[in-house]
């Protein structure tokens, strides 16, 4: 989850920021809503315990990749690179920090993949803390996530989406706060209904919007490659590490920007019981997503 947000800019190359905001909002909200287990996704398991509920296993490899990428590929990947470069001072050091952050995210995701195959229960950190530290610590984790962190994260993304969606309709002034809040609330309610309808519908929407965000990334990378071929390097390649700032503050802020952009790699562990063959899929999903996101 993203608990705080770096600065945002008003322009994004090659496509509308309003469109990007909508895609980012839907892609992030659906995975955030997924851990709240709707009754429509449950089925009764007729075995030794007649009252036991079992989640439907409808999430495959594509759905799992899209769930993680839907959270990880968002405003952070589009906005953070410029601030990493500003704070660290050189493109070479910036790339090193991105690589180090990606390596850290990959190692953490592989640890979670192992946890997901050993403890095959939905709930993410809550389940792991419950098994290792007991009920009190698990309750504190669940309370903090569900009452504080997740709602504030969803509200922040919803407000950003609503603000950018309404801005084109108000040329000379800011959109009214009431309209922004109403649109944000409507967006959360619509995505909640989609998620509660069934797992398949939420996965379908997540896959669709994840594909759109990846397409936006491809457009940006293509533009960069074209400029590089045309010789527009702005002397960056000749002075790859010139101007690097090695003090604690700029390095720390740059790492924060990168890690904020990579956040979301643990999303899949919240729906472990809904994954088909988690012992096979979990590690392949985490490895695949981390490798793909190294294009950041």
Secondary structure, 3 states (H helix, E strand, C coil): CCCCCCCCCCCCCCCCHHHHHHHHHHHHHHHHHHCCCCHHHEEECCCCCCCCEEECCCECHHHHHHHHHHHHCCHHHHHHHHHHHHHHCCHHHHHHHHHHHHHHHHHHHHHHHHHHHHCCCCCCHHHHHHHHHCHHHHHHHHHHHHHHHHHHHHHHHHHHHHHHHHHCCCCCCCCCHHHHHHHHHHHHHHHHHHHHHCHHHHHHHHHHHHHHHHHHHHHHHHHHHHHHHCCCCCCCCCCCCCCCCCCHHHHHHHHHHHHHHHCCCCHHHHHHHHECCHHHHHHHHHHHHHHHHHHC
